[in-house]
């Protein structure tokens, strides 16, 4: 299951990771976000996946230019690597790790 993190945990969990990390920027009220959640949970069984609630972590959402949700960003070597906005298939999300 993907873990929800806040801005204080973001550096340690995401930016300081030695592997590629997926971050799902979402909101509880967002229908497509709820549809994407089971896919992200499935991916989290084999990869590092975190969730950031944009309503609770507005500063992080602003910092990474989140304009639409769901927005999944992969991070590698302390910076954004790839991004996908909108509802996506598992295969599309896995492409963010390559």
N, C-alpha and C positions, 0 to 999 in steps of 0.2 A: 504494500500500500504506500502511495506517495505521502510524504510527510509535509505538513503545513509548516512554513517557517516565517519568521518576521525579519525586519531589517537588521536587527542585532545579530541574528544567526546567519544572515546571508553571506557575509564574508567568509566565515569559517566553513560553512557547509558547501557553498558554491564556488566562490572565487579562489579559495585556498585548496580546493580539491585537486588531486593528481590525475583525475580521470575526467572525461567529458560528463557534464551534468546537465540534465534537462530541468527547466523551470517552467511550470504552468502558471501563467498569470491569469487569474479567474475572478469571478464574483459569484456569490451564492444565488443571486437572482437571475443569473445568465443561463438560459436554456441550453444553448450549445456547449457551455462550460460543463453543465451537468451531464450532457451526452458524452463528452470527451473524458470525463473522470474515470470510467471503468477501463478505458484504453490506457490511460496513464498509469492506473493501478497495476494493470497487467504488465506494462513495460517496466514498472518499478521492481518487479520480481527479479530482473536481471541487470538493471541499470540504476544509477542514482537519479531519482526523480523527486523534485520538491514542488510545492504549491505555494503561491503568494496571492493572498486575497487583495485585490487592488483597492477595495474600499477601506481596508484596514491599514494598508501599507502604501498610501498615496505617494509618498516620497520616492519609494523604489519604482513605482509605476511611472512616475515622472522622469526619473533618472534614466530609465530604459525606453522612454518614448512610447509607452503603451497607449495606443489610441483606440484600439478595438480588442475585444476579448472573445473567445479565448486566444491567447497569444503564448506560444511555446517557444522558448529560446534555449538553445544549447550554449553552454559556456565551456571554453577550453583555454587553458593557459591564462587564467585570470581575466578573460574578456569574452564578449559575445562572439560566438562562432557562426551560428545559423539561427534563422527565425522562421516560424510559420504562424500566420494569423488566420483564425477561423477553425471550424470543425474539420478534423482531418482523420484519415484512416490510420491504423497502426503502422502500416508500411511507410506512409508519409512521415509520421513522427520519427520512426526509426532512421530515416534518411538524415535527420538532424544530427545523428550520432556518427555519421561516416565522414 
